[in-house]
Amino acid sequence: MPNTIKKRWKTFPKISADANVKLKDYPPVFRQILFNRGITDWDSAQAFLKAEQPIFSPEPLLDIDKAIDLIAEMGTQHKRIVIFGDYDVDGVTSTVVLVQLLQKVGMNVEMYIPNRFEEGYGFSMDALTEVLQLNPDLIITVDCGVRSIREVRAAEEQGVHMIITDHHQPLEELPPADAVICPRRPGDPYPNKNLAGVGIAYKLAQRYLERFPLEGEEPRQWLDLVALGTVADLAPLSGENRVMVRQGLEVMRAGPRPGILALANVSRVPIEEVNAQHIGFMLGPRLNAAGRLSSARKAYDLLMATETREAGELALSLDAENQSRRLITREIQESVEESYDFSSDQWLILCADESYNEGVIGLAASKLAESYYRPSVIGVKKEEVIRASCRSIPELNITSALDECMDLLVQHGGHAMAAGLTVRKENLPALKNRLSAIIARELAEVELAPMLEAEMEINLSDLHPSLFKYLNELEPTGVKNPSPLFIARDVEIRKIWAVGKTQDHLKLTLADPRYHQDRQLHSPVIVDAIAFQFGALANELNAGDHIDIAFAYEINTFNGNQTVQLNIRDIQ
């Protein structure tokens, strides 16, 4: 089976005449971009681009004041509080926010982040056993726990108070905790249902400081962590999330904490220019590398660091682990591709092996789901169980599918596109059969091909560096507010060659000579381009060939020099 599936290209409807008039003060290309985001007049455009609307008050969140009351009571009685985190960027940043808050208040606080290799995902019974060794009086979960009914009941049977803060979709029954803060719980009036875990931790800190102000302490100091966790967790960058991430990026640029500065340095990201794309592709993967290959404690220590030297050493270590993570991910993907019978199941890739590294199976599952455009479940065989990571496609909510298999699973949880599970070995064949049947039911009438959504078809002559001023105002870009992509047809290849250590990428010089000529010079419009992961086409395409491209228009910075380039995302 081919390891790539041809994408479907789609563009938005052309801007309406009315919106075109009302947005006339913007360049034509940018008018279309705004219209594609539902913006049809000057006032709404200004509100969107400035992103200055106030952050919502945390008060409407159900149970938040109940949680604050309990935390204050624990502090007054000098009780021990443990922040129970998760090993991804969202979980680590959430942990740092609440640990720093309670340290500033002067409370007896410790943190615990489970080891994915020993305790698995989330607030599990194995993890609870370890946490109880710290003799907590109160456990506050961040980025997990809303489905941990049995574990919360067990903790409270030991006399330990529980506060759950989580952004995942709960079950019909909530855990019997003292407080459950989750905007997705039924009946919760909080307007932003898409907060990341760190967003909820921030709301708890915000509300605490509203009720118990500390001189010189403002919740804004943690918005850099909100930006890190929100972007890395692929939370939608619209509404309040976009406002908080934009403000968090401002905090990073203005006065970065030592850990973030060190991380930016090893990632070769100028901290004064850091944006959401840098978090998603440079900073976030390095922070995640610790939890994937060893312990997320290293990422936590980096973000808590106050000394430049300590931060630098930790950042270098994370950078090295990230390099190893890339290699291991590729090895697992190739192993699945070589051994898996793709003809045995047209709906699902499900593969487990004792040799796979549990820390990167989620990344391998993502690569496979993207390449073959079907849900992928990649697992590690343990003594009695298999722990697996699931990645899906937009047409299938994988967590809902797993909910229908609950009787076969030891544990599961996650989002629409990503989840984790634990299953007993003897139940794996039944799980595969049932999941395949569920996916077949849901996708039988769906054209299974990935969609690439572009803003518009465009002539290369319509692109000008002056457009960057406007494109930058769209930041932060990401889920629900993507970086603009464009489509150009019948572009001529002038030069083409493979680049990269393993020749995985393409460099091209492109021209659009037949239709689009520079109005002053009357010469072909020629531009440089990069196409990551398209290196194999170097042997198929030649100078003089004409291609259609989907691309981002960007400034490339290399060795201090800036040039305009097209970042090609697909070639047809």
C-alpha distance (Angstrom), angle and dihedral (degrees) to the residues before:
residue distance angle dihedral
M1 . . .
P2 3.83 . .
N3 3.76 115.1 .
T4 3.78 94.1 -135.2
I5 3.78 131.3 50.0
K6 3.77 121.9 -149.9
K7 3.78 111.5 -104.8
R8 3.77 125.3 -128.2
W9 3.79 111.7 -126.8
K10 3.76 119.6 -143.7
T11 3.80 132.7 177.5
F12 3.78 130.0 -164.8
P13 3.82 122.0 -104.2
K14 3.78 114.0 -85.9
I15 3.81 115.7 -90.0
S16 3.80 113.8 -89.4
A17 3.79 119.7 -110.3
D18 3.81 91.2 -117.5
A19 3.81 94.0 51.9
N20 3.79 90.8 44.1
V21 3.81 89.5 58.7
K22 3.81 95.1 44.2
L23 3.80 91.8 49.5
K24 3.81 94.7 43.3
D25 3.82 93.5 123.4
Y26 3.82 89.4 70.0
P27 3.83 125.5 72.1
P28 3.83 113.7 -92.5
V29 3.80 94.3 -109.4
F30 3.79 92.0 51.2
R31 3.82 91.8 47.4
Q32 3.79 88.8 60.1
I33 3.82 91.2 47.9
L34 3.81 90.9 52.8
F35 3.80 92.2 46.0
N36 3.81 89.4 52.6
R37 3.81 87.8 59.5
G38 3.79 93.4 52.8
I39 3.80 94.6 -98.6
T40 3.79 112.9 137.2
D41 3.81 107.5 160.0
W42 3.79 142.1 40.7
D43 3.81 97.9 -103.6
S44 3.80 94.9 51.3
A45 3.80 89.4 45.2
Q46 3.79 91.8 54.1
A47 3.79 92.5 46.9
F48 3.80 91.3 50.3
L49 3.80 96.6 44.8
K50 3.79 96.2 45.0
A51 3.83 93.2 44.4
E52 3.78 90.1 -162.5
Q53 3.79 99.6 137.4
P54 3.82 112.5 128.0
I55 3.78 120.3 -93.5
F56 3.80 109.8 -108.7
S57 3.78 119.6 -98.0
P58 3.81 110.2 -105.7
E59 3.82 92.0 -140.4
P60 3.85 96.7 96.6
L61 3.83 92.5 60.1
L62 3.79 106.9 110.8
D63 3.80 114.0 -111.8
I64 3.80 94.9 6.1
D65 3.80 94.5 119.4
K66 3.78 90.2 43.2
A67 3.80 87.2 55.3
I68 3.81 92.7 47.6
D69 3.81 91.0 50.5
L70 3.81 91.2 52.0
I71 3.81 93.4 46.7
A72 3.82 90.9 49.6
E73 3.79 90.4 48.9
M74 3.79 91.4 50.5
G75 3.79 89.9 49.9
T76 3.78 93.5 50.2
Q77 3.80 90.3 51.7
H78 3.82 92.7 45.1
K79 3.78 90.8 -121.5
R80 3.79 122.6 165.8
I81 3.80 116.8 -101.9
V82 3.81 122.9 -166.0
I83 3.78 121.2 -162.5
F84 3.80 107.0 -148.2
G85 3.79 109.9 -155.3
D86 3.77 139.7 176.0
Y87 3.78 129.2 -113.8
D88 3.81 99.9 -116.9
V89 3.82 126.4 83.9
D90 3.80 92.8 -94.4
G91 3.80 91.8 51.6
V92 3.81 94.8 44.4
T93 3.81 94.7 48.2
S94 3.81 90.0 46.7
T95 3.79 89.5 53.0
V96 3.80 93.0 49.9
V97 3.82 92.1 50.6
L98 3.80 94.9 54.9
V99 3.81 96.3 37.9
Q100 3.81 90.9 52.5
L101 3.80 92.0 45.6
L102 3.80 93.7 52.1
Q103 3.80 92.2 42.6
K104 3.79 89.6 55.2
V105 3.79 89.5 50.3
G106 3.80 89.0 51.9
M107 3.79 98.3 -115.9
N108 3.80 128.1 150.0
V109 3.78 99.3 -105.1
E110 3.78 135.1 162.7
M111 3.75 132.6 172.5
Y112 3.77 134.1 -133.9
I113 3.79 125.8 -168.5
P114 3.83 114.4 -178.9
N115 3.76 122.3 -123.6
R116 3.78 107.9 -117.8
F117 3.80 91.9 -147.9
E118 3.81 95.0 54.0
E119 3.80 106.5 27.0
G120 3.77 104.4 19.7
Y121 3.77 128.2 -149.7
G122 3.79 126.7 -8.1
F123 3.79 133.6 -26.7
S124 3.80 96.8 -18.6
M125 3.81 132.3 165.9
D126 3.82 90.3 -106.4
A127 3.80 90.3 52.4
L128 3.80 92.2 45.9
T129 3.81 89.9 54.1
E130 3.81 89.2 55.9
V131 3.81 94.7 44.7
L132 3.79 92.1 51.7
Q133 3.82 87.6 62.7
L134 3.82 86.1 70.9
N135 3.82 90.1 61.2
P136 3.80 95.9 -129.1
D137 3.78 123.5 -171.8
L138 3.80 91.0 -165.5
I139 3.79 130.7 22.2
I140 3.81 118.5 -162.1
T141 3.79 113.7 -167.5
V142 3.79 120.4 -153.7
D143 3.80 124.7 -163.2
C144 3.80 91.1 -1.8
G145 3.78 145.1 47.8
V146 3.79 105.3 72.5
R147 3.83 90.5 111.6
S148 3.81 96.3 37.5
I149 3.80 97.7 101.9
R150 3.79 97.1 147.2
E151 3.80 93.6 45.3
V152 3.80 94.5 49.1
R153 3.79 90.9 48.8
A154 3.81 89.6 50.6
A155 3.81 91.8 50.3
E156 3.78 93.4 50.7
E157 3.80 90.4 47.7
Q158 3.81 84.7 61.1
G159 3.80 89.7 54.4
V160 3.80 94.6 -104.4
H161 3.79 118.5 139.1
M162 3.82 116.6 -132.8
I163 3.81 134.3 -150.8
I164 3.81 116.2 -178.3
T165 3.80 120.1 -156.9
D166 3.79 112.0 177.4
H167 3.79 140.1 142.6
H168 3.79 98.5 -156.6
Q169 3.79 123.7 107.7
P170 3.82 109.4 -86.6
L171 3.77 126.6 -140.1
E172 3.80 120.5 -112.6
E173 3.80 88.0 -92.3
L174 3.79 118.1 57.8
P175 3.81 121.7 -145.0
P176 3.83 113.1 -95.1
A177 3.81 94.0 -111.9
D178 3.81 127.5 145.5
A179 3.80 87.3 -111.4
V180 3.81 134.1 5.8
I181 3.80 114.3 -162.7
C182 3.78 109.3 -170.9
P183 3.81 123.4 132.9
R184 3.81 89.4 -151.8
R185 3.81 94.4 61.0
P186 3.82 113.6 110.9
G187 3.78 113.9 -85.6
D188 3.78 96.6 12.2
P189 3.83 107.0 144.5
Y190 3.80 97.5 -158.4
P191 3.83 105.4 126.8
N192 3.82 98.3 -141.6
K193 3.79 109.1 69.2
N194 3.81 91.8 170.3
L195 3.79 101.2 68.8
A196 3.78 114.1 139.0
G197 3.79 118.2 -129.0
V198 3.80 90.0 -96.6
G199 3.80 88.9 51.1
I200 3.80 89.6 59.4
A201 3.81 91.7 45.9
Y202 3.80 87.2 51.5
K203 3.81 90.5 51.0
L204 3.79 89.8 53.2
A205 3.81 90.6 50.9
Q206 3.80 90.9 45.0
R207 3.80 92.1 52.1
Y208 3.80 92.9 45.2
L209 3.80 91.7 54.7
E210 3.81 90.7 46.1
R211 3.79 90.9 57.0
F212 3.82 98.5 33.1
P213 3.82 107.0 27.8
L214 3.81 119.1 -158.8
E215 3.79 117.7 -154.9
G216 3.79 110.8 -108.7
E217 3.79 94.7 6.0
E218 3.80 121.4 114.2
P219 3.80 127.4 171.0
R220 3.82 89.6 -126.4
Q221 3.81 88.3 82.1
W222 3.82 88.7 74.9
L223 3.80 97.6 48.6
D224 3.82 90.4 96.5
L225 3.81 87.1 62.2
V226 3.81 90.4 46.0
A227 3.81 88.5 54.9
L228 3.82 92.3 49.1
G229 3.79 95.6 48.6
T230 3.79 97.2 39.3
V231 3.80 95.3 51.4
A232 3.81 95.5 39.6
D233 3.81 91.0 50.9
L234 3.83 90.9 52.4
A235 3.80 93.1 -121.1
P236 3.82 113.8 167.4
L237 3.81 112.2 -85.1
S238 3.78 95.8 -143.9
G239 3.78 134.0 103.2
E240 3.79 115.3 -4.2
N241 3.80 93.4 -4.6
R242 3.79 90.4 59.5
V243 3.80 91.5 49.1
M244 3.81 92.9 50.0
V245 3.80 94.0 45.5
R246 3.80 92.2 48.8
Q247 3.80 90.7 50.6
G248 3.80 90.0 44.5
L249 3.79 91.0 54.5
E250 3.81 88.4 51.7
V251 3.82 89.1 53.5
M252 3.82 90.1 50.1
R253 3.78 93.6 50.5
A254 3.80 96.0 44.0
G255 3.78 102.0 45.9
P256 3.77 113.7 -5.5
R257 3.77 120.1 -163.4
P258 3.83 110.3 -114.6
G259 3.80 93.5 -106.5
I260 3.78 95.0 54.3
L261 3.80 92.0 45.0
A262 3.81 90.9 51.1
L263 3.80 90.9 47.3
A264 3.80 91.1 50.8
N265 3.80 90.3 49.5
V266 3.81 95.2 53.9
S267 3.82 88.5 44.7
R268 3.83 90.4 51.9
V269 3.80 90.4 -123.2
P270 3.82 115.4 144.0
I271 3.80 101.4 -127.3
E272 3.80 91.8 -144.6
E273 3.83 88.7 59.9
V274 3.82 99.8 40.0
N275 3.81 114.6 141.4
A276 3.79 140.0 169.7
Q277 3.81 93.0 -84.8
H278 3.80 89.6 56.7
I279 3.80 89.7 53.0
G280 3.79 93.0 48.0
F281 3.79 98.5 46.2
M282 3.81 106.5 21.5
L283 3.82 115.4 21.6
G284 3.79 100.7 29.7
P285 3.82 97.3 52.9
R286 3.80 91.2 50.9
L287 3.80 92.1 50.8
N288 3.80 90.4 47.1
A289 3.79 91.9 49.8
A290 3.81 92.1 75.9
G291 3.79 94.3 58.0
R292 3.80 91.2 43.0
L293 3.81 99.3 52.9
S294 3.80 107.0 20.8
S295 3.80 127.1 -15.7
A296 3.79 132.1 -26.0
R297 3.80 86.5 -137.8
K298 3.80 88.0 90.7
A299 3.82 91.6 58.4
Y300 3.81 90.2 46.5
D301 3.81 91.8 50.1
L302 3.81 90.2 49.3
L303 3.81 93.2 54.8
M304 3.81 91.4 43.9
A305 3.82 93.7 47.7
T306 3.79 118.1 119.7
E307 3.81 98.2 -179.7
T308 3.80 122.0 76.5
R309 3.80 94.9 -142.4
E310 3.80 94.2 51.9
A311 3.79 90.6 46.8
G312 3.80 91.9 49.8
E313 3.80 93.4 52.1
L314 3.80 92.1 48.4
A315 3.81 92.2 47.4
L316 3.81 91.6 51.9
S317 3.78 90.2 50.4
L318 3.81 91.6 50.7
D319 3.79 90.5 48.5
A320 3.80 90.6 54.6
E321 3.80 91.5 48.3
N322 3.79 89.6 50.6
Q323 3.80 90.0 56.5
S324 3.80 89.8 52.2
R325 3.79 90.6 46.6
R326 3.81 91.3 57.5
L327 3.79 92.6 52.0
I328 3.81 94.4 47.3
T329 3.80 91.9 47.6
R330 3.79 91.3 54.6
E331 3.81 91.4 47.9
I332 3.82 92.2 53.5
Q333 3.80 92.3 46.8
E334 3.79 91.8 50.4
S335 3.80 90.9 46.5
V336 3.81 91.6 54.5
E337 3.80 92.1 46.0
E338 3.80 91.6 50.9
S339 3.81 97.7 45.4
Y340 3.81 107.3 29.1
D341 3.81 120.5 95.5
F342 3.79 99.8 -134.4
S343 3.80 91.1 -176.7
S344 3.81 91.1 61.8
D345 3.77 94.1 72.7
Q346 3.76 125.1 18.6
W347 3.80 93.5 -171.2
L348 3.80 107.0 47.2
I349 3.79 143.7 30.3
L350 3.81 108.8 -148.5
C351 3.77 119.4 167.4
A352 3.80 133.8 154.8
D353 3.79 132.6 -178.1
E354 3.80 135.6 168.9
S355 3.81 90.8 -129.8
Y356 3.80 96.3 61.0
N357 3.80 118.7 106.6
E358 3.79 107.0 -118.3
G359 3.77 92.1 -149.0
V360 3.80 95.6 64.6
I361 3.80 104.2 31.1
G362 3.80 88.5 100.3
L363 3.79 90.8 57.3
A364 3.80 91.3 47.7
A365 3.82 89.6 49.2
S366 3.82 89.2 51.8
K367 3.80 91.9 51.9
L368 3.80 91.8 48.7
A369 3.80 94.1 46.1
E370 3.79 89.4 50.8
S371 3.81 95.1 45.8
Y372 3.81 97.9 45.2
Y373 3.80 98.8 24.9
R374 3.76 97.6 -132.3
P375 3.83 132.1 105.6
S376 3.80 111.2 -81.9
V377 3.79 129.2 -156.2
I378 3.81 115.8 -171.7
G379 3.79 118.8 -178.5
V380 3.79 145.5 -179.1
K381 3.79 119.0 -132.8
K382 3.79 113.6 -130.6
E383 3.81 127.9 178.8
E384 3.79 97.4 -74.6
V385 3.81 105.1 -4.9
I386 3.77 143.2 43.4
R387 3.79 119.5 -130.9
A388 3.76 112.0 -156.6
S389 3.78 142.6 178.6
C390 3.79 120.1 -141.6
R391 3.79 128.0 -155.3
S392 3.76 123.2 -176.0
I393 3.79 143.0 -173.7
P394 3.82 125.2 -109.4
E395 3.80 92.1 -100.0
L396 3.83 93.9 62.9
N397 3.83 131.1 53.4
I398 3.79 99.8 -145.3
T399 3.82 95.1 -168.1
S400 3.81 91.0 54.5
A401 3.80 88.8 49.5
L402 3.81 90.4 51.8
D403 3.80 90.0 49.0
E404 3.81 86.2 65.1
C405 3.81 88.9 55.5
M406 3.79 96.1 47.9
D407 3.82 93.8 121.3
L408 3.81 89.4 60.3
L409 3.82 96.0 48.1
V410 3.77 134.1 79.1
Q411 3.79 91.8 -156.4
H412 3.79 140.0 -15.5
G413 3.79 142.5 164.6
G414 3.76 144.2 146.4
H415 3.79 144.5 104.1
A416 3.79 136.8 -53.3
M417 3.81 92.5 -86.3
A418 3.81 102.2 30.0
A419 3.78 136.5 33.2
G420 3.77 143.9 156.5
L421 3.79 128.8 -136.8
T422 3.78 143.9 179.9
V423 3.81 118.7 -150.7
R424 3.79 132.4 174.7
K425 3.80 112.0 -110.5
E426 3.77 93.8 -118.5
N427 3.81 90.6 55.9
L428 3.80 96.1 53.5
P429 3.83 97.4 92.4
A430 3.81 91.2 48.9
L431 3.80 90.5 47.3
K432 3.79 91.7 51.9
N433 3.80 92.5 49.2
R434 3.78 94.3 47.7
L435 3.79 95.0 44.2
S436 3.79 90.4 49.0
A437 3.79 90.3 51.4
I438 3.80 92.1 48.8
I439 3.81 92.4 48.4
A440 3.81 91.4 46.7
R441 3.79 89.5 52.1
E442 3.81 92.9 49.4
L443 3.81 98.4 41.2
A444 3.80 104.2 32.6
E445 3.81 92.9 106.1
V446 3.81 96.2 36.6
E447 3.80 125.6 102.2
L448 3.77 100.9 -126.7
A449 3.77 104.3 -144.3
P450 3.79 126.7 113.6
M451 3.78 116.9 -104.6
L452 3.78 122.2 -132.6
E453 3.79 108.9 -163.6
A454 3.80 116.3 -159.0
E455 3.76 129.0 -173.7
M456 3.81 94.9 -126.8
E457 3.77 145.7 -40.9
I458 3.77 109.0 -87.8
N459 3.78 142.9 -178.0
L460 3.77 116.2 -120.5
S461 3.80 87.3 -126.0
D462 3.82 88.7 63.3
L463 3.79 90.2 64.9
H464 3.78 117.4 90.5
P465 3.83 131.9 163.4
S466 3.81 89.2 -116.6
L467 3.82 86.3 73.3
F468 3.82 91.0 70.0
K469 3.82 90.8 73.3
Y470 3.79 88.6 63.6
L471 3.79 97.7 37.6
N472 3.80 89.6 55.8
E473 3.81 89.5 58.5
L474 3.80 89.1 64.7
E475 3.79 89.8 67.9
P476 2.91 133.7 154.3
T477 3.77 92.7 52.2
G478 3.77 127.1 -177.9
V479 3.79 137.7 94.6
K480 3.84 110.8 15.7
N481 3.81 89.8 4.3
P482 3.80 103.5 53.9
S483 3.77 127.0 -174.8
P484 3.81 105.6 -96.7
L485 3.79 117.2 -94.1
F486 3.81 123.7 -166.2
I487 3.78 135.3 -164.5
A488 3.81 123.6 -135.9
R489 3.80 120.6 -174.0
D490 3.79 132.1 -146.0
V491 3.79 95.3 4.4
E492 3.80 115.5 174.3
I493 3.80 121.4 -127.8
R494 3.82 110.1 -133.5
K495 3.82 96.4 172.3
I496 3.80 133.3 5.0
W497 3.80 133.3 178.0
A498 3.82 139.4 153.1
V499 3.81 120.4 -108.4
G500 3.79 138.4 -178.0
K501 3.79 132.6 70.5
T502 3.79 90.9 -73.3
Q503 3.82 96.6 28.2
D504 3.81 90.7 -110.7
H505 3.81 96.6 141.1
L506 3.80 138.3 59.4
K507 3.76 131.0 -133.3
L508 3.78 115.9 -162.8
T509 3.76 141.3 177.9
L510 3.80 108.7 -147.9
A511 3.79 134.1 -167.1
D512 3.78 135.1 -171.2
P513 3.83 99.1 -161.4
R514 3.79 105.4 150.9
Y515 3.80 102.3 61.1
H516 3.77 109.1 10.0
Q517 3.77 121.2 57.6
D518 3.74 129.9 169.3
R519 3.79 105.6 -97.5
Q520 3.80 93.4 -137.1
L521 3.80 104.4 34.3
H522 3.82 97.7 30.5
S523 3.79 88.5 -142.6
P524 3.80 130.6 127.3
V525 3.80 116.3 -79.8
I526 3.80 103.9 -114.6
V527 3.81 124.9 -173.6
D528 3.81 138.3 169.4
A529 3.79 120.4 -117.8
I530 3.80 140.6 -172.0
A531 3.81 124.3 -154.3
F532 3.80 112.8 -168.6
Q533 3.83 116.9 -149.9
F534 3.82 92.3 8.3
G535 3.81 95.5 101.4
A536 3.80 92.9 119.1
L537 3.80 89.3 68.6
A538 3.80 90.5 66.2
N539 3.81 87.1 85.8
E540 3.81 94.0 46.6
L541 3.81 104.2 43.6
N542 3.78 127.5 59.9
A543 3.78 139.5 -173.0
G544 3.78 108.0 -78.6
D545 3.82 95.1 34.2
H546 3.80 118.3 124.0
I547 3.81 120.6 -135.0
D548 3.79 141.0 173.5
I549 3.79 114.0 -124.8
A550 3.79 137.5 -165.9
F551 3.78 109.5 -156.1
A552 3.77 151.1 156.1
Y553 3.80 119.5 -121.2
E554 3.76 109.6 -133.0
I555 3.78 150.0 150.2
N556 3.79 114.7 -107.9
T557 3.80 116.5 -150.0
F558 3.81 116.1 -161.0
N559 3.81 126.1 162.4
G560 3.78 89.8 -14.4
N561 3.81 94.0 -53.8
Q562 3.78 122.1 116.2
T563 3.79 124.3 -150.6
V564 3.78 134.6 168.4
Q565 3.79 115.1 -112.8
L566 3.78 143.0 163.9
N567 3.80 114.1 -119.1
I568 3.80 101.3 -151.0
R569 3.81 116.2 -146.4
D570 3.80 98.7 176.6
I571 3.80 139.7 9.1
Q572 3.78 127.1 -156.6
